[in-house]
Every structure is written in structure tokens, then in C-alpha cells.
Amino acid sequence: MAKGILFVVSAPAGCGKDTILEKALAKEINLCYSVSATTRAMRAGETEGISYYFKTREEFEKMIADGELLEHTEYCGNYYGTPKQTVLETLELGQNVVLKIEIEGAENVKKLMPEAVLVFILPPSMQELDRRLHKRGTEDEETIAKRLKQAEKEISFAVNYDYVIVNDDLNKAVRDFVAIVDAESFRTNRNKEYIDLLKNFTVK
Amino acid sequence: MAKGILFVVSAPAGCGKDTILEKALAKEINLCYSVSATTRAMRAGETEGISYYFKTREEFEKMIADGELLEHTEYCGNYYGTPKQTVLETLELGQNVVLKIEIEGAENVKKLMPEAVLVFILPPSMQELDRRLHKRGTEDEETIAKRLKQAEKEISFAVNYDYVIVNDDLNKAVRDFVAIVDAESFRTNRNKEYIDLLKNFTVK
């Protein structure tokens, strides 16, 4: 059985990354999220090892120091990160894994696992991104201006990704992402064992 | 507009290459065959420049000598080849092109156009290929044995291709091929102009 593939998805705020992944994972494709580690407190209904691996700040910082995380970030005073071992074990089972992370994290993953496939989701245009951020109605003008500036910065990193998807039509963007996940499994370098098996078999 | 992509498909006899391509091209995807050049006589219903570019032997050999063909082969005493200019002009229009050619031709195309995407279609197993060749009922035992030997040789070249598809279930193989055609259009290196456009646009 071929090993699973690690996908990394990044996008500026307002590009629909969460919805695209949610809809893609709802389809019957070989793809799952990895369980992250975090220092934030467990909430009602959450389960250790399923929702997150819950860690103390000391435990988390030891994981960073020991190189046990593929990437990590700090958000609202809490650490969030991807345990390398969890990802590797899932890939070993032939299961594809997707990480939804920022560009710095993505670059780190690619450094540690060059075979990871990086996908960047682009807005159809900056005007449209501007319009979408206003439409959400959750942020003031200053925050939106900051988000647009941040988006421009992030988009300049898109060239380091393997694929770019334009989220113009949501359903098309989901199909595009699924096509990438499917197509990557047919890459020759992921199927060498199968080719060897065929090659070394002589009929009769 | 992004330039078209050149796809090259090869497979041993009996692997369903023709049917897969026929079914894929019947879908609404951006993909067409290139018009080949040939020295064989024009048949009733055929049109110059649509069915083939009909050439004399001298003209064809001059095209070979002048490097005007991406690949060529001789079959039953006639030359068949792919004019480079025709392919380039079609790609310029943003149209993807597929060539259905043997491994030697495919290697030549990849040498002349390294950005071409090579897809190899594999049988599920050599036993199954053996069964399918017998089922066609068009060849005697000796010919089938030769075809299997040839298939083994060809499969050892699959590692030089970008993708391999296993034709176990025909409809799945068609979907797999379409996923590859779709996904390749999202490769970052084919979308750099779009990223640049976004990057260089400042809202307000």
C-alpha cells in the first residue's frame, strides 16, 4: 500500500480556506486533519487525542525544543502545533493528511518534509477580497485594511507553493482541490513499488 | 491567459489507452488531440489539416531533418509524426493538447519540451493484461506472448513518466486522468502571471 500524502493549505483571510476544506473533507476522499497539540484549556465536549493533544506550556515548549513539532504558532496567548509523530503514523497507514496553516508554518513543514504538497488559495482579485471582508461585517475599516495588506504579503509567498487555486466559485474551488489530492496519488514517485511489482512478474 | 499544457499518454497494448482518452475527451475538459503528419494516403472522408497533414515521403523526411517533429514513428511502411509548430500554436491559445505515443516518442517529447506532462497507463497485473489480450481474440498465442514481453519492457520505462494510472476500473481510470489534467493547470509555475497581477494590485 502506498503511503499517505501530506497536504498543506494556506490562504489569506477571506479566501474561503475553511469552507473549501470542510466541503472537500465531506466528500468521500482519502483526506483527514491531523490532531494538533495546544496549550489552551480543554472545552466542554472536547476529548484528549481527538480534539487536541492538550499540553501544559512547559510540555509544549519541550516539544518545540525536541523538534517534535512540524510547525507551531502562538495565538491569543496559547500555543498550537502539529506533532510530527502523529502525522507520520497517519501517513504510514496510507491515509492522506491535510494541515491548514500559515505561510511560516507551511515553509517549515516543507523544510522538514519536502515531499509535502503545498496548496495556496487565492482570491479572484484584491477588489473581490476587499468586498468579501466587508461583507463578513465582523471587522472595522482599520482591521480590513490590515488584513488586505497582510493578504498582499502572503500572496507573494504563493510562488513557493506547489499549487494555487483561485476561489472564484466555491464549488469549483472544492473540485479543484479534490483534483489535486487525487492527482498527487498518481505521481510516479509514489507508485514505484507497484511498478516494480508489475515489472518483476513474468506471465507463465 | 495561461498557456495550454502538453500531455503525453503511453501504455502497453491492452491497457485501454484509446478508450480512456476517448472517454476523457468526450467530457467537457480543456483537452484535444494534435493533428499528426503522415505519409499514408488520404482516405475517403479525411481532410487535409484536420484528419492529418498529408505529406510525401520526401517532405516528411525533410521535416525530420529540419527538427520540425516532436516525435515520429514508422508503421506499416508509413511515417506518422507530431509537428512541433502545430502543438506550440495550440498551446499558445491556452488549449491543452494530448499525444498518444510510444515510449521512445514520449522520451523525445520530454527532451524537447521538458514542461510536458507524461502519463503512463498500467494494467492492474500482468495476469489481467494476459487475460485481456486473450479476450480481444484478435491475436494468436505467439503474438500475445510477444505483446506481454513488450509490455514488461515498456512498464520498466514508466518510472520516467510523471504519473501512472492503473486501469483496473475503466471509469475510475478516466476520472483519474481527468484529475491529472485538471490538477496540472493549478501548478504554481503555470500561474505566476496571475500571482504577479494580484501581488501588484493595491486596493484603494
Interface residues (C-beta under 8 A of the other chain):
Chain A: V119 F120 L122 P123 S125 M126 Q127 L129 D130 A145 L148 E152 I155 S156 A158 V159 N160 Y161 D162 Y163 V164 I165 V166 R175 D176 V178 A179 I180 D182 A183 E184 F186 R187 T188 N191 K192 Y194 I195 L198 K199 F201 T202 V203
Chain B: V119 F120 L122 P123 S125 M126 Q127 L129 D130 L148 E152 I155 S156 A158 V159 N160 Y161 D162 Y163 V164 I165 V166 R175 D176 V178 A179 I180 D182 A183 E184 F186 R187 T188 N191 K192 Y194 I195 L198 K199 F201 T202 V203 K204
